[in-house]
Amino acid sequence: MIHDRLGQTVLSYRKKNKMTIREFADYAGISTSLISQIERGHANPSLSVLELIAKALNVPLFTLFINEIDTDSLISKKKDRKKVYRENSDHIVYDVLTPDFMKGEVYVELEGKEYFLEEGDVVRIPPNVKHRFLNKSDESNHILFVLTPSLG
């Protein structure tokens, strides 16, 4: 299973670079048959081969092992978040997410998939996720961006 995902990742990066298997194999210094086997999930490449592949693709080695991201899980709509009621209090407290979208409506595109966001909604964008924000109206938006360093 991990070999299938690895193979699909290598194939995807190779196609993004518009390279044939032969061109890629020559550039990476690996046989075409091994590249083909890796892309089909039929090979268990050594670390040195993976390093050659990553170098030829001009990506860090770890990116070959990043699973595809379920972009739907990155969106938290205000209406779907849990409300927490505190005893002896008239206040309602929402979960710990701080709303990113303070005012207005905006679209966010994550890995090519578009989501509509409005006041109170939250989006989490991990590293290496292609994203952009789109304002399709004439109204202004207020968005809070919070950048945090990785924990690792």
N, C-alpha and C positions, 0 to 999 in steps of 0.2 A: 504494500500500500504506500509506504513512504517513497519507494522507488518510482511509483506511478506519479506521485505529486512532484517529486524532484524532476522527473522526465518532462512533465508538462511545463514546469517552470523554465527549464533549460530551453525547451522548444519555443515557449512564448518569448523569452528574451532574444533568442536567435532570430525569430521572425520580426521582432521589433527592430532589430538591427539590419533587417533585409538581407540576410546571409543564407546561402544554400548550405546544406550539410557539408559539402565538400569545401566551400570557402571557409566555413567556421572551423572545420577540422584542421585545415591547413594553417589557419591563423592561430588556433589553440595548440597545435602540435600534437594532435590526437587523431587516431584513425577514424575514418568515416564510419566504419562498422561499429566502433565503440560509441560514437556519438548517437548513431541510430538506435543502438540497444538501450542507451541511457534514456533517450527521449521516449522510447516505447515502454520504459519501466522494466526492461529485461536485464539490466546490469546493476551491479553493486560497485560503483566507482570508488577507487581509493581516494584518500584525502588529497594526495598530490594531483590526481586527475581533476578533482573538484576545484582545487586551487587554480589549475590551468584554465578550466572552464570559466571560473569567476573573473580571472584576469582578462581573458579574451572578450568577455561580455562587458568588462569595465564596471563590475558591480562588486560590492563586498561579499565575501564568501557566505556570510550568514543569510543574505537575501535569497539564496537558492533554497533555503529551508523555511521561509516564511509562508505560512498557509494563507490561502486566499481569505480576504477579510469579508465577513458578512456586514456590509455597510448598513443594513437595516438596524443592526444592533447598536450602531453608533449614535442613533437619534433617540432623544427622549422628549416626547411631547408633553407639554404642561398638563393636558387633560388626562394623561395616562400615569402620571407620577403618583406615588402613594402619599396620602396625607397622614400625618402623625398627630394625634391629639394628646396633649399633655394633661394629666390630672390637675384639678384645681386651677385651670387656666382657661381663659376665653380665647386663647390664640390657637391657630392651626399652624403647624410647622410642616413644611414639605420635606421630602428627602434631602440629602446633603448636596444635591447638584445646584450649582448657582446658574440661573438662567443666562445664557449667552445673548439671547435676543431680547433686548430691553424695550425696543420700540420699533414698530413697523413690521413689514413682511419681506422675506428674502428667500431665495432659493440657494441651496448648497448642493454642489455636485461632488460626489464621492466616487472615485474610480469609474466615472462616466455615468453614474446613476444619479438622477436629480431628485431632491427632496424639498418640499415646501415647508418653511419654518416661519413661525410667528412669535409674537411677544410671549416670553416665558419658556420657550423651547430651548433645548440644549443639544449641542452636537459635540462629540468627542472625536478628535482626529489624531490617530496614532501616527508615529513616524512612518514614512514611506507610503502613505496613502495620498494619491493624487486628489487634489481638491481645489475648488474655487467657489466663490460666493457671487451670486448674480442678483442684482436689483432690477426687476423687470417692470418697475413702476416709476412714476415721477416723484414719489414720496421719499423722504430721507429715512434712514434706518439708524438705530443706535445698537451697536453690537459690542459686547464685552469679549475681548480675546484674552485668554489666560494661557501662558506658555509655561510648561513645567519641564525640568530636566528629567531624563530617564532615571529610574531607580538603580539600574545596573551599572 
